């Protein structure tokens, strides 16, 4: 099984429906993820994600 604790993860298209679901799941299952980078071309959606996950 994949263990993302203490790993850096990049999600491209992270503000889409799949990217948001993957982000929620990573935070829920791997609380010790080192760094989660969410890439998106949509600035408004990036702002919304930053408000939801400020850390």
Secondary structure as GFF3:
##gff-version 3
##sequence-region A 1 55
A	DSSP	beta_strand	8	12	.	.	.	ID=ss1
A	DSSP	alpha_helix	17	29	.	.	.	ID=ss2
A	DSSP	beta_strand	35	39	.	.	.	ID=ss3
A	DSSP	alpha_helix	43	52	.	.	.	ID=ss4
###
